[in-house]
Amino acid sequence: MFKKILIANRGEIAMRIIRCCREMGIRSVLACSQEDLNAMPAQFANEIVCIGPAPAGQSYLNQNALVQAARSYGCEAIHPGYGFLSENAEFARLCEEAGVKFIGPSSRLISLMGDKQSARALMQKKGVPVVPGSDGILESAAQARKIARKIGYPVLLKASAGGGGRGMRIARNEAEVEKAFSEASAEAKAAFGDGSMYLEKLIHDPRHIEVQIIGDEYGHIVQLGERDCSMQRRNQKLLEEAPAPGLTRSQRGAIQAAALKAAKAAGYYSAGTVEFVMDQNGKFYFIEMNTRMQVEHCVTEMTTGIDLMQEQIQVADGRALSFKQSDVKVNGHAIECRINAEDPERAFAPCPGNVDFIHMPGGMGVRCESAMYSGAFVSPYYDSLIAKVIVHAPTRLRALRKMRAALEETTVDGIKTNLNFLYLMMFSPGFVTGRYDTSYLAKYSEAVLKWDRDSRKKVKRGD
């Protein structure tokens, strides 16, 4: 097994990797920016190396500095976490050339599946249903308009290297294409270093269903059930659950089989997620594959009892999966809420600052992933996610009640968060009944905010 791993990330995912390394007897070296030298991961890693100033482009996206740090500190591997360079084929290739193992798939697989247009082409060839759209990378907004006229508006302009909701814009008519194209391309260029774009027909108010897969380099690949990630705001997920509510047995079986088919077609290994949209008639389409560990991997770990992070590291070390498909049993129901440092009353604007006091919930079936502590500083330079609360129970109703109780216990003072907003979503009719799609938050957020304003005048959470 690896003796030392460089962690090329920050926040809660860095803590997740550090804890996993400790359990596996692996020493961790945290590569962090000057901004994060006093953050929790820097206190718990075995060693730290500063790789640059606060801006991500000068630190967490500095590929040469990260590889050099790994070699200088004697690390055999680099774990990229999620975001930043986790789906960057150039970085994976740089690691390969330097003799440092990239904990994830090969640069070839990242290029194939991480490039959404290449993945679409492969899926079409293998008979996996895909959303109608462009056959290749768009050369210009003018070409996008030409294709959009053929398939009909609205359309979704997507960055080929995008992820996490970045690099995506909707164009509802021809006049909106130019702005959507330029904005999405610029956003993807800044976040991922690649602004190439393609186009898809926009499926009205779909559900976002994804299937967790993991494989090794010996051809063994399994799926670990699906998650519903439809609770989104501006393509950013706020809440995930597993299994996806409301699917029939045949729908669940078909979407899981399609995910396996997609992964096997690519010869995929490591952890990954095959993502689909499902329309109002229950028909699903492949949209992309994330060639990394997902933020919401925890709900799958809770329902299967399988440590995905540990398996991912073992696979990277050349080992076979420790289980086979017949060993995977999905038990009970899990829900995850993402607590962000943002103000719902001000269009969810980021709210960096000092955390005066924080208390995370506990109890049976409750899991918290965070790098926050009382006195910690939430930086304005990075993503606003500060914590994840995950619950597990035998049934969805009991998981829902457990999440309500967990959020009632959670306290974050000193900065604005979306905590109350998440709590009230636990009572919204669409979520309680499991009848929601990707448009749900946009439709009901104002009603929830009004409820929040009114309730704060009368009672505290849990009263």
C-alpha positions in Angstrom: 0.0 0.0 0.0 1.1 3.6 -0.5 3.1 4.9 2.3 2.5 8.6 1.7 -0.2 10.5 -0.3 -0.3 14.2 -1.3 -3.7 15.7 -0.9 -4.4 18.3 -3.5 -7.5 19.8 -2.1 -9.0 21.7 0.9 -12.0 21.8 3.3 -14.2 18.9 4.1 -12.9 16.6 1.3 -9.3 17.1 2.5 -10.4 16.1 6.0 -12.2 13.0 4.5 -9.1 11.9 2.8 -6.9 12.6 5.8 -9.1 10.4 8.0 -9.2 7.7 5.5 -5.3 7.7 5.2 -5.0 7.5 9.0 -7.3 4.5 9.1 -5.3 2.8 6.3 -1.9 3.6 7.9 -0.9 6.0 5.2 0.9 9.3 5.9 -0.8 12.4 4.4 0.9 15.5 3.1 -1.5 18.4 2.6 -0.8 20.8 -0.2 -2.5 24.1 0.8 -2.6 27.8 -0.1 -1.3 30.5 2.2 -5.0 31.2 3.0 -5.4 27.6 4.4 -2.3 27.3 6.5 -4.4 27.6 9.7 -7.4 25.6 8.4 -8.4 22.3 10.1 -6.9 20.0 7.4 -3.5 21.7 8.0 -3.8 20.8 11.7 -4.5 17.1 11.1 -2.3 16.2 8.1 1.0 14.6 9.0 2.8 17.2 6.9 1.9 20.4 5.0 3.4 22.2 2.1 2.4 25.6 1.0 1.9 25.7 -2.8 1.0 29.4 -3.3 -1.2 32.4 -2.4 -4.9 32.3 -1.9 -6.2 32.5 -5.5 -6.9 28.9 -6.7 -5.1 29.6 -10.0 -1.9 30.2 -8.1 -2.2 27.3 -5.7 -4.8 24.5 -6.0 -4.7 24.7 -9.8 -0.9 25.0 -10.0 -0.2 21.6 -11.6 3.6 21.8 -11.6 3.8 23.0 -8.0 1.6 20.1 -6.9 3.6 17.4 -8.7 6.9 18.9 -7.5 5.6 19.0 -3.9 4.6 15.3 -4.2 8.1 14.3 -5.4 9.9 16.5 -2.9 8.0 15.0 0.0 8.3 11.4 -1.1 4.6 10.9 -2.0 3.8 8.0 -4.2 0.4 9.3 -5.1 -1.8 12.4 -5.3 -5.4 12.5 -4.3 -7.3 15.3 -6.0 -10.6 15.0 -4.1 -13.3 16.7 -6.1 -13.3 20.0 -8.0 -10.0 21.8 -8.8 -7.9 19.3 -10.8 -9.8 16.1 -10.1 -11.1 15.8 -13.7 -8.1 17.4 -15.4 -6.6 15.0 -17.9 -3.5 17.2 -18.3 -2.8 17.0 -14.6 -3.3 13.2 -14.5 -0.9 12.9 -17.5 1.6 15.1 -15.7 1.4 12.8 -12.6 1.9 9.8 -14.8 5.0 11.3 -16.5 6.4 12.1 -13.1 5.9 8.6 -11.7 3.3 9.8 -9.2 0.1 7.9 -9.1 -3.0 10.0 -9.8 -5.8 8.6 -7.5 -8.5 8.4 -10.1 -8.7 7.0 -13.6 -6.0 7.3 -16.2 -5.5 10.5 -18.2 -6.9 8.7 -21.2 -10.1 7.8 -19.4 -10.5 11.3 -18.1 -10.1 12.7 -21.6 -12.6 10.2 -22.9 -15.3 10.4 -20.3 -14.5 13.7 -18.7 -14.9 15.3 -22.0 -18.7 15.3 -22.2 -18.9 15.3 -26.0 -16.5 12.3 -26.3 -18.6 10.5 -23.7 -21.8 11.3 -25.6 -20.3 9.9 -28.8 -19.3 6.7 -27.0 -22.7 6.3 -25.4 -24.5 6.7 -28.7 -22.2 4.0 -30.3 -23.0 1.6 -27.4 -26.7 2.2 -27.4 -27.0 4.2 -24.2 -29.7 6.9 -24.7 -28.3 10.4 -24.8 -30.0 13.9 -25.0 -30.2 15.2 -28.6 -27.6 17.9 -29.2 -24.4 18.8 -31.1 -22.2 16.0 -32.6 -19.0 17.7 -31.5 -17.4 20.7 -29.9 -18.9 24.0 -31.0 -16.7 26.3 -32.9 -18.8 29.4 -32.2 -22.1 30.8 -30.9 -23.2 31.0 -34.6 -22.8 27.3 -34.9 -24.7 26.8 -31.7 -27.6 28.9 -33.1 -27.7 26.8 -36.2 -27.9 23.5 -34.3 -30.5 25.0 -31.9 -32.8 25.9 -34.8 -32.8 22.2 -35.8 -33.5 20.6 -32.5 -35.6 23.5 -31.1 -35.4 25.8 -28.1 -34.7 25.9 -25.2 -31.2 24.5 -25.3 -28.5 24.0 -22.7 -25.0 25.2 -23.5 -22.5 23.1 -21.6 -18.7 23.3 -21.1 -17.1 20.0 -22.2 -14.8 20.2 -19.2 -17.4 21.6 -16.8 -18.7 20.2 -13.5 -20.4 21.1 -10.3 -22.9 23.2 -12.2 -20.2 25.5 -13.6 -20.0 26.2 -17.4 -23.7 25.7 -18.0 -26.2 28.3 -19.4 -29.8 28.0 -20.8 -30.7 29.7 -24.0 -34.5 30.0 -24.5 -34.3 31.7 -27.8 -31.8 32.7 -30.5 -31.2 36.1 -28.9 -29.8 34.4 -25.8 -27.3 32.1 -27.4 -24.4 34.6 -27.7 -24.5 35.6 -24.1 -25.1 32.0 -22.8 -22.2 30.7 -24.9 -19.7 33.4 -23.9 -20.6 33.3 -20.2 -20.5 29.5 -19.9 -17.3 29.3 -21.8 -15.6 32.0 -19.7 -16.7 30.4 -16.5 -15.4 27.0 -17.5 -12.1 28.5 -18.7 -11.6 30.1 -15.3 -12.6 27.1 -13.3 -11.2 24.2 -15.3 -8.8 25.8 -17.8 -10.9 24.6 -20.8 -13.7 26.7 -22.3 -14.8 24.4 -25.1 -18.6 24.1 -25.5 -21.3 21.8 -26.8 -25.0 21.9 -26.9 -28.0 19.8 -25.7 -31.7 20.0 -26.0 -33.0 21.2 -22.6 -35.2 18.5 -21.1 -38.0 20.4 -19.3 -38.0 20.0 -15.5 -36.2 16.6 -15.4 -35.1 14.6 -12.4 -31.3 14.3 -12.0 -30.5 10.7 -11.3 -26.9 9.5 -11.0 -25.5 6.0 -10.4 -22.3 5.4 -8.4 -19.9 3.0 -10.0 -16.4 1.8 -9.1 -14.0 -0.5 -10.8 -10.5 -1.8 -10.7 -7.8 -2.3 -13.4 -8.6 -6.0 -13.8 -12.0 -5.5 -15.5 -14.2 -5.7 -12.4 -16.8 -3.0 -12.2 -19.8 -2.6 -10.0 -22.7 -0.2 -9.5 -23.7 0.8 -6.0 -27.2 2.1 -6.6 -28.6 5.5 -7.7 -29.0 8.9 -6.0 -31.5 11.6 -6.6 -29.7 15.0 -7.0 -32.6 17.0 -8.3 -32.7 19.5 -5.4 -30.6 22.1 -7.2 -30.3 25.8 -7.4 -28.6 27.2 -10.5 -27.3 23.8 -11.2 -25.7 23.6 -7.8 -26.9 20.6 -5.7 -28.1 21.4 -2.2 -29.5 18.0 -1.1 -29.1 14.4 -2.3 -30.7 11.2 -1.3 -30.4 7.5 -2.0 -32.2 5.5 -3.2 -34.0 7.8 -5.6 -37.6 8.0 -4.4 -40.5 7.1 -6.7 -38.7 4.9 -9.2 -40.3 1.7 -10.2 -38.4 -1.5 -10.0 -38.0 -1.7 -13.7 -36.8 2.0 -13.9 -34.3 1.4 -11.2 -33.0 -1.7 -12.8 -32.8 -0.1 -16.3 -30.9 3.0 -15.1 -28.4 1.0 -13.1 -27.8 -1.4 -16.0 -27.3 1.6 -18.3 -24.7 3.0 -16.0 -22.8 -0.3 -15.9 -23.0 -0.5 -19.7 -21.6 3.0 -20.0 -18.7 2.3 -17.6 -17.8 -1.0 -19.2 -17.9 0.5 -22.6 -15.1 2.9 -21.5 -13.1 0.2 -19.7 -13.5 2.5 -16.7 -11.8 2.0 -13.3 -11.6 4.0 -10.0 -14.7 5.7 -8.5 -17.0 7.6 -10.8 -20.6 8.6 -11.4 -22.8 8.1 -14.5 -25.4 10.9 -14.6 -28.8 10.9 -16.2 -31.8 13.2 -16.6 -35.2 11.6 -16.4 -38.2 13.3 -18.1 -41.7 13.6 -16.9 -42.6 10.3 -18.6 -39.9 8.3 -16.9 -37.6 8.2 -19.9 -33.9 8.7 -19.0 -30.9 10.0 -20.9 -27.2 9.9 -20.3 -25.7 13.4 -19.9 -22.2 12.9 -18.5 -19.8 10.9 -16.4 -17.9 12.4 -13.5 -14.5 10.7 -13.3 -14.0 11.5 -9.7 -15.4 11.1 -6.2 -18.6 13.0 -5.8 -19.5 15.4 -3.0 -22.5 13.2 -2.3 -20.6 9.9 -2.2 -21.5 9.7 1.5 -25.1 8.8 1.0 -24.1 5.8 -1.0 -21.6 4.8 1.7 -24.4 5.0 4.3 -26.8 2.8 2.3 -24.2 0.2 1.2 -21.8 0.2 4.1 -18.9 0.4 1.6 -16.0 2.9 2.1 -15.7 4.3 -1.4 -12.7 6.4 -0.5 -10.8 3.4 0.8 -11.7 1.4 -2.2 -10.6 4.2 -4.5 -7.2 4.4 -2.9 -6.8 0.6 -3.0 -7.7 0.5 -6.7 -5.1 3.2 -7.4 -2.5 1.1 -5.6 -3.2 -1.7 -8.1 -5.4 -3.8 -6.0 -8.7 -5.5 -7.0 -12.0 -4.4 -5.6 -12.7 -6.0 -2.2 -16.2 -6.9 -3.2 -18.3 -8.0 -6.2 -21.7 -6.9 -7.5 -23.5 -9.7 -5.6 -22.1 -8.3 -2.4 -23.7 -4.9 -2.8 -26.8 -4.5 -0.8 -28.6 -1.2 -0.5 -30.1 -0.9 2.9 -32.4 1.8 4.2 -32.4 5.4 3.1 -29.9 8.2 3.3 -30.2 12.0 2.9 -27.5 14.6 2.7 -27.8 18.4 3.2 -25.0 20.8 2.1 -24.6 23.7 4.5 -23.2 26.6 2.7 -21.9 30.0 3.9 -24.4 32.0 1.9 -27.3 34.3 2.6 -30.6 33.0 1.1 -32.2 36.5 1.8 -29.6 38.1 -0.6 -30.0 35.7 -3.6 -27.7 33.2 -1.8 -24.7 35.5 -1.9 -21.5 34.0 -0.4 -20.9 35.0 3.2 -17.2 34.6 4.1 -16.1 35.5 7.6 -15.2 34.2 11.0 -17.3 31.4 12.5 -17.8 32.4 16.1 -19.3 29.1 17.2 -20.2 25.8 15.5 -21.9 22.7 16.8 -22.6 19.7 14.5 -25.2 17.1 15.3 -24.6 13.5 16.4 -26.5 10.3 17.3 -27.2 7.0 15.7 -27.3 7.2 11.9 -25.9 10.8 11.8 -22.7 11.7 10.0 -21.1 15.1 9.6 -18.3 16.0 7.1 -16.7 19.4 7.8 -13.5 21.3 8.2 -15.1 24.0 10.4 -14.5 24.7 14.1 -15.4 27.6 16.4 -13.0 30.4 15.4 -12.4 29.1 11.9 -12.4 31.5 8.9 -14.5 30.9 5.8 -12.5 32.3 2.9 -13.9 34.3 0.1 -11.6 32.7 -2.4 -13.2 29.2 -2.5 -16.5 27.4 -2.6 -19.1 28.3 0.0 -19.6 24.7 1.2 -18.7 24.4 4.9 -20.3 21.2 6.0 -22.4 18.2 5.0 -24.9 16.5 7.3 -25.8 13.0 6.3 -28.4 10.8 8.0 -29.4 7.1 7.5 -32.5 5.2 8.6 -34.4 2.1 7.7 -37.0 4.1 5.7 -37.2 7.4 3.9 -39.8 8.8 6.3 -37.5 8.0 9.3 -34.5 9.4 7.5 -36.5 12.6 6.8 -37.4 12.9 10.5 -33.8 12.2 11.5 -32.6 15.0 9.2 -35.0 17.4 10.7 -33.7 16.6 14.1 -30.1 16.8 13.0 -30.6 20.3 11.4 -32.4 21.5 14.6 -29.3 20.6 16.5 -26.8 22.2 14.1 -25.6 25.6 15.1 -23.4 28.0 13.1 -22.9 31.5 14.5 -21.0 34.4 13.1 -21.8 34.0 9.4 -24.9 33.6 7.4 -25.7 30.1 6.2 -28.5 28.3 4.3 -29.3 26.2 7.4 -32.8 27.5 8.0 -33.6 27.2 4.3 -32.5 23.5 4.3 -34.5 22.8 7.5 -37.7 24.3 6.0 -37.2 22.3 2.8 -37.6 19.2 5.0 -41.2 20.2 5.4 -42.0 21.2 1.8 -44.7 19.1 0.2 -42.7 18.2 -2.8 -39.7 16.9 -0.8 -41.8 15.1 1.8 -43.7 13.2 -0.9 -40.6 12.7 -3.1 -42.3 14.4 -6.0 -39.7 17.0 -7.1 -37.5 17.7 -10.0 -34.6 20.1 -10.9 -37.1 23.0 -11.1 -38.5 22.5 -7.6 -36.2 24.9 -5.7 -36.6 27.7 -8.2 -40.4 27.4 -8.0 -40.6 27.2 -4.2 -37.6 28.9 -2.8 -39.4 32.3 -2.4 -42.2 30.6 -0.5 -39.7 28.8 1.7 -37.9 32.1 2.4 -41.2 33.8 3.3 -41.9 30.9 5.6 -38.4 31.3 7.1 -38.9 35.0 7.7 -42.3 34.4 9.3 -41.2 31.5 11.5 -38.2 33.4 12.8 -40.5 36.0 14.1 -42.4 33.4 16.2 -40.2 30.4 17.0 -36.8 28.9 16.9 -36.0 25.8 14.9 -37.4 22.7 16.6 -39.9 24.5 18.8 
